[in-house]
């Protein structure tokens, strides 16, 4: 699988990474996660991204592939108490969250810890960034990043204190392509694309999905009406994923699934290459023509 050097971090990351939300929220068992991540690592994936609030995700990853720790880069996020006694975004809570992640993931260091959708007002306070910098100085964390969107993310990038940016970018969410990714590139930051297949929000064509998490993208895609959305479902996924990976500045795209077969299908998609320049520009042009002022990046 193709790899890209992730900005100033120097990490040579696979262009497809694994996102740990689904295995946590869908209650996957350890045996399933072992098969899923085992096949992913065997196929060349070397990025696993999770978070403190994805239920049992960190524990599942630690139990499933902790013994293969030297084969991949391990990313997580912090900010939400998620069962700890302190409030969200309290410096002491963040310190405890990082230590808890180390225990859950069965490792003595993390390659990347990211502030998890931290608001502008909290970022401006500064103390949450200092917690991550302290963890980096102590060796618990190799690099620190910000995960989020819109003006919050732009402020984080412009502080110059983060090594990476994780942000939403896909066929239905392109604000970051103009707003934050160029700024991150100028500062040599690594860029991680989340939601790279737009939550597959096109699946229910007749009516909006019931889950609020998918609804915004569904509405946008109805208006964008890309011609390729009429193709076979697997072709749509392929086009969507290739689009995200074709965005200048993106180093890796985090795809979540609890199905081992889905991972192998996604790996085959990226092995087939990126979009042509014309196909990429056609999607960008359609966005410019249709996107409304409130079509901002989605957390």
LOMIDREN-443875 format. One record per residue (C-alpha): chain; residue number from 1; y, z, x. Coordinates in Angstrom, 2 decimals, padded with zeros to 5 digits. Layout:
N
[rec 'A', NUM, [Y, Z, X]] ...
This chain:
299
[rec 'A', 1, [000.00, 000.00, 000.00]] [rec 'A', 2, [003.47, -000.87, 001.24]] [rec 'A', 3, [005.46, 001.97, 002.74]] [rec 'A', 4, [009.18, 002.42, 003.24]] [rec 'A', 5, [011.05, 004.72, 005.62]] [rec 'A', 6, [012.85, 007.17, 003.37]] [rec 'A', 7, [016.37, 007.21, 004.73]] [rec 'A', 8, [017.39, 009.85, 007.25]] [rec 'A', 9, [014.30, 011.95, 006.47]] [rec 'A', 10, [012.21, 009.47, 008.44]] [rec 'A', 11, [009.28, 009.99, 006.05]] [rec 'A', 12, [007.28, 006.77, 005.70]] [rec 'A', 13, [006.47, 006.96, 002.00]] [rec 'A', 14, [004.24, 004.82, -000.18]] [rec 'A', 15, [006.30, 002.81, -002.67]] [rec 'A', 16, [004.27, 004.32, -005.47]] [rec 'A', 17, [004.20, 008.09, -005.78]] [rec 'A', 18, [002.45, 010.46, -008.16]] [rec 'A', 19, [004.45, 012.50, -010.67]] [rec 'A', 20, [002.89, 015.78, -011.73]] [rec 'A', 21, [004.49, 016.32, -015.14]] [rec 'A', 22, [001.74, 014.78, -017.29]] [rec 'A', 23, [-001.14, 016.69, -015.77]] [rec 'A', 24, [000.73, 019.91, -016.50]] [rec 'A', 25, [002.03, 019.18, -019.97]] [rec 'A', 26, [-001.18, 017.49, -021.12]] [rec 'A', 27, [-003.41, 020.31, -019.87]] [rec 'A', 28, [-005.56, 018.33, -017.45]] [rec 'A', 29, [-008.48, 020.13, -015.86]] [rec 'A', 30, [-009.07, 020.47, -012.13]] [rec 'A', 31, [-011.98, 018.00, -012.09]] [rec 'A', 32, [-009.79, 015.29, -013.64]] [rec 'A', 33, [-006.96, 015.94, -011.20]] [rec 'A', 34, [-009.40, 015.85, -008.29]] [rec 'A', 35, [-010.57, 012.38, -009.37]] [rec 'A', 36, [-007.04, 011.21, -010.09]] [rec 'A', 37, [-005.42, 012.34, -006.87]] [rec 'A', 38, [-008.49, 011.68, -004.77]] [rec 'A', 39, [-008.53, 008.02, -005.78]] [rec 'A', 40, [-004.76, 007.79, -005.31]] [rec 'A', 41, [-004.88, 009.18, -001.78]] [rec 'A', 42, [-007.83, 006.95, -000.95]] [rec 'A', 43, [-005.82, 003.92, -002.14]] [rec 'A', 44, [-002.89, 004.73, 000.14]] [rec 'A', 45, [-000.54, 006.89, -001.94]] [rec 'A', 46, [001.10, 009.57, 000.16]] [rec 'A', 47, [003.74, 011.08, -002.16]] [rec 'A', 48, [003.05, 013.80, -004.73]] [rec 'A', 49, [006.00, 015.12, -006.73]] [rec 'A', 50, [005.93, 018.03, -009.15]] [rec 'A', 51, [008.14, 020.89, -010.38]] [rec 'A', 52, [008.24, 024.58, -011.09]] [rec 'A', 53, [008.38, 024.06, -014.85]] [rec 'A', 54, [005.57, 021.53, -015.34]] [rec 'A', 55, [003.27, 024.29, -016.61]] [rec 'A', 56, [000.07, 024.34, -014.52]] [rec 'A', 57, [000.92, 021.25, -012.47]] [rec 'A', 58, [001.53, 022.96, -009.13]] [rec 'A', 59, [-001.65, 025.01, -009.40]] [rec 'A', 60, [-003.71, 021.96, -010.34]] [rec 'A', 61, [-002.40, 019.97, -007.39]] [rec 'A', 62, [-003.00, 022.82, -004.99]] [rec 'A', 63, [-006.55, 023.34, -006.17]] [rec 'A', 64, [-007.39, 019.63, -006.32]] [rec 'A', 65, [-006.04, 018.34, -003.01]] [rec 'A', 66, [-004.84, 021.35, -001.04]] [rec 'A', 67, [-007.64, 020.65, 001.44]] [rec 'A', 68, [-006.12, 017.16, 002.05]] [rec 'A', 69, [-002.59, 018.48, 002.64]] [rec 'A', 70, [-002.18, 016.55, 005.90]] [rec 'A', 71, [-002.59, 013.22, 004.04]] [rec 'A', 72, [000.52, 013.32, 001.84]] [rec 'A', 73, [004.12, 014.38, 001.46]] [rec 'A', 74, [004.52, 017.18, -001.05]] [rec 'A', 75, [007.68, 017.38, -003.18]] [rec 'A', 76, [008.59, 019.96, -005.80]] [rec 'A', 77, [011.69, 021.19, -007.64]] [rec 'A', 78, [013.35, 024.50, -008.42]] [rec 'A', 79, [016.06, 025.95, -010.62]] [rec 'A', 80, [014.35, 027.05, -013.81]] [rec 'A', 81, [012.93, 030.57, -013.88]] [rec 'A', 82, [009.77, 029.38, -015.67]] [rec 'A', 83, [008.23, 032.83, -015.98]] [rec 'A', 84, [010.12, 034.63, -013.24]] [rec 'A', 85, [012.19, 037.66, -014.21]] [rec 'A', 86, [015.59, 036.34, -013.18]] [rec 'A', 87, [017.80, 033.78, -014.96]] [rec 'A', 88, [017.84, 030.05, -014.28]] [rec 'A', 89, [019.95, 028.99, -011.28]] [rec 'A', 90, [020.25, 032.50, -009.87]] [rec 'A', 91, [019.93, 032.38, -006.05]] [rec 'A', 92, [017.31, 035.12, -006.02]] [rec 'A', 93, [015.31, 033.30, -008.69]] [rec 'A', 94, [015.44, 030.09, -006.65]] [rec 'A', 95, [014.13, 031.89, -003.57]] [rec 'A', 96, [011.28, 033.36, -005.61]] [rec 'A', 97, [010.56, 029.96, -007.15]] [rec 'A', 98, [010.19, 028.30, -003.75]] [rec 'A', 99, [007.83, 031.04, -002.54]] [rec 'A', 100, [005.82, 030.74, -005.76]] [rec 'A', 101, [005.54, 026.97, -005.30]] [rec 'A', 102, [004.17, 027.47, -001.80]] [rec 'A', 103, [001.48, 029.78, -003.17]] [rec 'A', 104, [000.62, 027.56, -006.12]] [rec 'A', 105, [000.43, 024.42, -004.00]] [rec 'A', 106, [-001.62, 026.21, -001.32]] [rec 'A', 107, [000.59, 025.21, 001.57]] [rec 'A', 108, [002.82, 026.93, 004.10]] [rec 'A', 109, [005.57, 024.31, 003.92]] [rec 'A', 110, [006.99, 021.75, 001.50]] [rec 'A', 111, [008.20, 018.36, 002.60]] [rec 'A', 112, [010.96, 018.33, -000.02]] [rec 'A', 113, [012.43, 020.81, -002.49]] [rec 'A', 114, [014.91, 019.47, -005.05]] [rec 'A', 115, [017.39, 021.15, -007.37]] [rec 'A', 116, [016.00, 020.31, -010.80]] [rec 'A', 117, [018.66, 018.65, -013.00]] [rec 'A', 118, [021.28, 021.10, -011.83]] [rec 'A', 119, [024.59, 020.86, -013.71]] [rec 'A', 120, [027.89, 019.99, -012.08]] [rec 'A', 121, [029.30, 023.46, -012.71]] [rec 'A', 122, [026.36, 025.12, -010.97]] [rec 'A', 123, [026.53, 022.66, -008.07]] [rec 'A', 124, [030.22, 023.38, -007.60]] [rec 'A', 125, [029.41, 027.07, -007.26]] [rec 'A', 126, [027.59, 026.20, -004.04]] [rec 'A', 127, [025.17, 029.11, -003.79]] [rec 'A', 128, [022.18, 027.16, -005.12]] [rec 'A', 129, [022.57, 024.61, -002.33]] [rec 'A', 130, [022.77, 027.43, 000.20]] [rec 'A', 131, [019.39, 028.72, -000.98]] [rec 'A', 132, [017.78, 025.36, -000.21]] [rec 'A', 133, [019.53, 025.15, 003.15]] [rec 'A', 134, [018.24, 028.62, 004.01]] [rec 'A', 135, [014.70, 027.59, 003.07]] [rec 'A', 136, [015.06, 024.54, 005.29]] [rec 'A', 137, [016.32, 026.60, 008.22]] [rec 'A', 138, [013.39, 029.02, 007.85]] [rec 'A', 139, [010.78, 026.23, 007.95]] [rec 'A', 140, [009.56, 026.64, 004.38]] [rec 'A', 141, [011.05, 023.25, 003.54]] [rec 'A', 142, [011.52, 020.18, 005.71]] [rec 'A', 143, [014.14, 018.45, 003.53]] [rec 'A', 144, [016.24, 019.24, 000.47]] [rec 'A', 145, [017.24, 017.02, -002.42]] [rec 'A', 146, [018.87, 016.72, -005.81]] [rec 'A', 147, [017.03, 015.50, -008.91]] [rec 'A', 148, [019.27, 014.39, -011.74]] [rec 'A', 149, [021.62, 011.78, -013.13]] [rec 'A', 150, [025.16, 010.81, -014.10]] [rec 'A', 151, [028.25, 012.53, -012.67]] [rec 'A', 152, [026.19, 015.58, -011.70]] [rec 'A', 153, [024.13, 013.43, -009.36]] [rec 'A', 154, [027.20, 011.65, -008.01]] [rec 'A', 155, [028.77, 014.98, -007.06]] [rec 'A', 156, [025.53, 016.08, -005.39]] [rec 'A', 157, [025.34, 012.89, -003.36]] [rec 'A', 158, [028.98, 013.17, -002.29]] [rec 'A', 159, [028.56, 016.70, -000.97]] [rec 'A', 160, [026.65, 015.22, 001.97]] [rec 'A', 161, [024.36, 018.25, 001.95]] [rec 'A', 162, [021.23, 016.68, 000.47]] [rec 'A', 163, [018.62, 014.52, 002.16]] [rec 'A', 164, [017.35, 012.79, -000.99]] [rec 'A', 165, [018.26, 011.80, -004.53]] [rec 'A', 166, [015.73, 011.57, -007.36]] [rec 'A', 167, [017.17, 009.77, -010.37]] [rec 'A', 168, [016.18, 007.78, -013.46]] [rec 'A', 169, [016.12, 004.03, -012.94]] [rec 'A', 170, [014.22, 001.47, -015.00]] [rec 'A', 171, [014.65, -001.51, -017.34]] [rec 'A', 172, [016.27, 000.77, -019.96]] [rec 'A', 173, [018.23, 003.05, -017.62]] [rec 'A', 174, [020.33, 001.27, -015.01]] [rec 'A', 175, [023.47, 003.39, -014.60]] [rec 'A', 176, [022.26, 004.75, -011.27]] [rec 'A', 177, [022.01, 001.25, -009.78]] [rec 'A', 178, [025.81, 001.08, -009.80]] [rec 'A', 179, [026.87, 004.75, -009.90]] [rec 'A', 180, [024.79, 006.78, -007.47]] [rec 'A', 181, [022.23, 004.74, -005.54]] [rec 'A', 182, [024.82, 002.79, -003.51]] [rec 'A', 183, [026.51, 006.08, -002.57]] [rec 'A', 184, [023.15, 007.52, -001.55]] [rec 'A', 185, [022.36, 004.44, 000.53]] [rec 'A', 186, [025.70, 004.71, 002.32]] [rec 'A', 187, [024.80, 008.25, 003.35]] [rec 'A', 188, [021.28, 007.39, 004.50]] [rec 'A', 189, [019.62, 009.40, 001.74]] [rec 'A', 190, [016.11, 008.81, 000.52]] [rec 'A', 191, [015.99, 007.60, -003.09]] [rec 'A', 192, [013.15, 008.51, -005.46]] [rec 'A', 193, [012.99, 006.67, -008.80]] [rec 'A', 194, [011.82, 008.74, -011.75]] [rec 'A', 195, [010.84, 007.30, -015.15]] [rec 'A', 196, [010.16, 003.91, -013.47]] [rec 'A', 197, [008.35, 002.44, -016.50]] [rec 'A', 198, [010.86, 003.75, -019.06]] [rec 'A', 199, [008.29, 006.12, -020.60]] [rec 'A', 200, [006.54, 002.96, -021.91]] [rec 'A', 201, [008.88, 003.35, -024.88]] [rec 'A', 202, [008.18, -000.21, -026.08]] [rec 'A', 203, [004.70, 000.69, -027.33]] [rec 'A', 204, [005.78, 001.50, -030.89]] [rec 'A', 205, [007.63, -001.65, -031.89]] [rec 'A', 206, [007.82, -001.00, -035.63]] [rec 'A', 207, [009.40, 002.45, -035.66]] [rec 'A', 208, [011.02, 004.90, -033.23]] [rec 'A', 209, [008.63, 007.23, -031.39]] [rec 'A', 210, [008.51, 010.78, -032.71]] [rec 'A', 211, [009.00, 012.32, -029.29]] [rec 'A', 212, [012.69, 012.74, -028.43]] [rec 'A', 213, [011.84, 012.13, -024.76]] [rec 'A', 214, [011.02, 008.48, -025.59]] [rec 'A', 215, [013.52, 007.84, -028.37]] [rec 'A', 216, [016.62, 006.91, -026.33]] [rec 'A', 217, [014.78, 004.26, -024.36]] [rec 'A', 218, [013.17, 002.86, -027.51]] [rec 'A', 219, [016.60, 002.35, -029.11]] [rec 'A', 220, [017.97, 000.70, -025.99]] [rec 'A', 221, [015.00, -001.64, -025.64]] [rec 'A', 222, [015.39, -002.79, -029.25]] [rec 'A', 223, [018.88, -003.96, -028.36]] [rec 'A', 224, [018.05, -005.31, -024.92]] [rec 'A', 225, [015.18, -007.38, -026.35]] [rec 'A', 226, [013.97, -008.63, -022.99]] [rec 'A', 227, [011.74, -011.71, -023.52]] [rec 'A', 228, [008.96, -010.16, -021.42]] [rec 'A', 229, [008.60, -007.34, -023.97]] [rec 'A', 230, [006.67, -009.85, -026.08]] [rec 'A', 231, [004.01, -010.24, -023.39]] [rec 'A', 232, [000.68, -008.45, -023.07]] [rec 'A', 233, [001.15, -004.67, -022.63]] [rec 'A', 234, [-000.19, -004.72, -019.08]] [rec 'A', 235, [002.26, -007.49, -018.14]] [rec 'A', 236, [005.15, -005.48, -019.55]] [rec 'A', 237, [004.19, -002.44, -017.46]] [rec 'A', 238, [003.92, -004.64, -014.39]] [rec 'A', 239, [007.34, -006.20, -014.90]] [rec 'A', 240, [008.95, -002.82, -015.58]] [rec 'A', 241, [007.45, -001.16, -012.52]] [rec 'A', 242, [008.25, -004.10, -010.25]] [rec 'A', 243, [011.83, -004.08, -011.48]] [rec 'A', 244, [012.34, -000.46, -010.45]] [rec 'A', 245, [010.75, -001.04, -007.07]] [rec 'A', 246, [013.00, -004.08, -006.57]] [rec 'A', 247, [016.20, -002.03, -006.91]] [rec 'A', 248, [017.97, -001.97, -003.52]] [rec 'A', 249, [017.83, 001.50, -002.01]] [rec 'A', 250, [014.76, 002.78, -003.88]] [rec 'A', 251, [012.09, 004.03, -001.51]] [rec 'A', 252, [009.40, 005.26, -003.90]] [rec 'A', 253, [008.81, 005.34, -007.65]] [rec 'A', 254, [007.16, 008.40, -009.18]] [rec 'A', 255, [004.64, 007.53, -011.88]] [rec 'A', 256, [002.94, 010.23, -013.90]] [rec 'A', 257, [-000.44, 009.95, -015.54]] [rec 'A', 258, [-003.44, 012.10, -016.34]] [rec 'A', 259, [-005.79, 009.10, -016.42]] [rec 'A', 260, [-007.50, 008.07, -013.15]] [rec 'A', 261, [-007.93, 004.48, -014.33]] [rec 'A', 262, [-004.19, 004.15, -014.96]] [rec 'A', 263, [-003.42, 005.04, -011.36]] [rec 'A', 264, [-005.69, 002.27, -010.07]] [rec 'A', 265, [-004.00, -000.23, -012.41]] [rec 'A', 266, [-000.56, 000.78, -011.14]] [rec 'A', 267, [-001.73, 000.46, -007.55]] [rec 'A', 268, [-002.90, -003.09, -008.25]] [rec 'A', 269, [000.51, -003.92, -009.76]] [rec 'A', 270, [002.44, -002.93, -006.65]] [rec 'A', 271, [-000.02, -004.67, -004.37]] [rec 'A', 272, [000.86, -007.93, -006.18]] [rec 'A', 273, [004.47, -007.68, -004.96]] [rec 'A', 274, [007.98, -007.24, -006.34]] [rec 'A', 275, [009.95, -009.35, -008.80]] [rec 'A', 276, [011.51, -012.59, -007.66]] [rec 'A', 277, [015.27, -012.48, -007.14]] [rec 'A', 278, [015.79, -014.60, -010.28]] [rec 'A', 279, [013.62, -012.36, -012.46]] [rec 'A', 280, [015.33, -009.24, -011.16]] [rec 'A', 281, [018.80, -010.67, -011.75]] [rec 'A', 282, [017.87, -011.79, -015.26]] [rec 'A', 283, [017.08, -008.18, -016.21]] [rec 'A', 284, [020.26, -006.92, -014.57]] [rec 'A', 285, [022.36, -009.55, -016.34]] [rec 'A', 286, [020.89, -008.70, -019.72]] [rec 'A', 287, [021.76, -005.04, -019.10]] [rec 'A', 288, [025.36, -005.96, -018.23]] [rec 'A', 289, [025.66, -007.98, -021.43]] [rec 'A', 290, [024.16, -005.41, -023.81]] [rec 'A', 291, [024.53, -001.91, -022.34]] [rec 'A', 292, [026.90, 000.32, -024.27]] [rec 'A', 293, [029.35, 002.79, -022.68]] [rec 'A', 294, [027.18, 005.79, -023.60]] [rec 'A', 295, [024.01, 004.36, -022.02]] [rec 'A', 296, [024.07, 006.91, -019.23]] [rec 'A', 297, [021.22, 008.09, -017.03]] [rec 'A', 298, [018.63, 010.21, -018.81]] [rec 'A', 299, [017.54, 013.58, -017.45]] 
